[in-house]
């Protein structure tokens, strides 16, 4: 598998009522990513671009064909702080 550049992996952060709950309760932040991106690509991109520690990455494909990544941050990194920096909170 080819490795994607960090800048190309993440398309945009998701903002909805459910994602705000995830940020507040589970320390997770949600992104729409390229369909070709692997979990390792997503982890590397989030850590490099936003300077946070990632604990776990889960992905799913939406009915529209987009790939959504749920990124759980480690306890020393706060999803709410990252969301504020990204302008979604």
C-alpha positions as CSV (number, residue, x, y, z in Angstrom):
1,X,0.0,0.0,0.0
2,X,1.2,3.5,-0.8
3,X,1.6,6.0,2.0
4,X,-0.5,9.2,1.7
5,X,0.9,12.6,2.6
6,X,-0.6,13.9,5.9
7,X,-2.0,17.0,4.2
8,X,-4.0,14.8,1.7
9,X,-5.5,12.3,4.2
10,X,-8.0,14.6,6.1
11,X,-10.6,16.3,3.9
12,X,-12.5,18.1,6.7
13,X,-13.6,17.8,10.4
14,X,-17.2,16.7,11.0
15,X,-19.5,18.9,12.9
16,X,-22.9,17.7,14.1
17,X,-24.8,17.3,17.4
18,X,-23.5,13.7,17.7
19,X,-19.9,14.6,17.1
20,X,-20.1,17.3,19.8
21,X,-21.3,14.6,22.2
22,X,-18.4,12.4,21.3
23,X,-15.9,15.3,21.8
24,X,-17.3,16.0,25.3
25,X,-18.0,12.4,26.6
26,X,-15.4,10.1,24.8
27,X,-12.6,12.5,23.8
28,X,-13.1,11.6,20.1
29,X,-13.1,13.8,17.1
30,X,-14.5,12.9,13.7
31,X,-13.1,13.6,10.3
32,X,-14.1,12.9,6.7
33,X,-11.0,11.4,5.1
34,X,-9.9,10.1,1.7
35,X,-11.3,6.7,0.9
36,X,-7.8,5.4,0.2
37,X,-6.5,6.4,3.7
38,X,-5.7,3.5,6.1
39,X,-6.1,3.8,9.8
40,X,-2.3,4.2,10.1
41,X,-2.4,7.1,7.6
42,X,-5.2,8.8,9.6
43,X,-3.3,8.3,12.9
44,X,-0.1,9.7,11.5
45,X,-1.9,12.6,9.8
46,X,-3.8,13.7,12.9
47,X,-0.7,13.4,15.1
48,X,1.5,15.4,12.6
49,X,-1.0,18.1,11.6
50,X,-2.5,18.8,15.0
51,X,0.3,17.8,17.4
52,X,-1.9,15.5,19.6
53,X,-1.5,11.8,20.7
54,X,-4.0,9.4,19.1
55,X,-5.1,6.4,21.1
56,X,-7.3,4.7,18.5
57,X,-8.8,5.2,15.1
58,X,-12.1,3.7,13.9
59,X,-13.5,4.1,10.3
60,X,-16.7,3.5,8.4
61,X,-18.0,4.3,5.0
62,X,-21.1,6.4,4.9
63,X,-24.1,5.6,2.6
64,X,-22.9,8.5,0.4
65,X,-19.6,6.7,-0.1
66,X,-17.4,8.9,2.1
67,X,-15.0,7.5,4.7
68,X,-15.5,8.8,8.2
69,X,-12.8,8.4,10.8
70,X,-13.5,8.5,14.6
71,X,-10.2,9.5,16.3
72,X,-10.0,8.8,20.0
73,X,-7.3,11.0,21.6
74,X,-5.1,9.8,24.4
75,X,-6.0,11.3,27.9
76,X,-3.2,13.9,27.7
77,X,-4.7,15.4,24.5
78,X,-8.2,17.0,24.8
79,X,-10.6,16.7,21.8
80,X,-12.3,19.8,23.0
81,X,-9.1,21.8,22.7
82,X,-8.5,20.5,19.2
83,X,-12.1,21.2,18.2
84,X,-11.7,24.8,19.4
85,X,-8.5,25.2,17.3
86,X,-10.3,23.8,14.3
87,X,-13.1,26.2,14.8
88,X,-15.9,23.5,15.1
89,X,-16.7,24.2,18.8
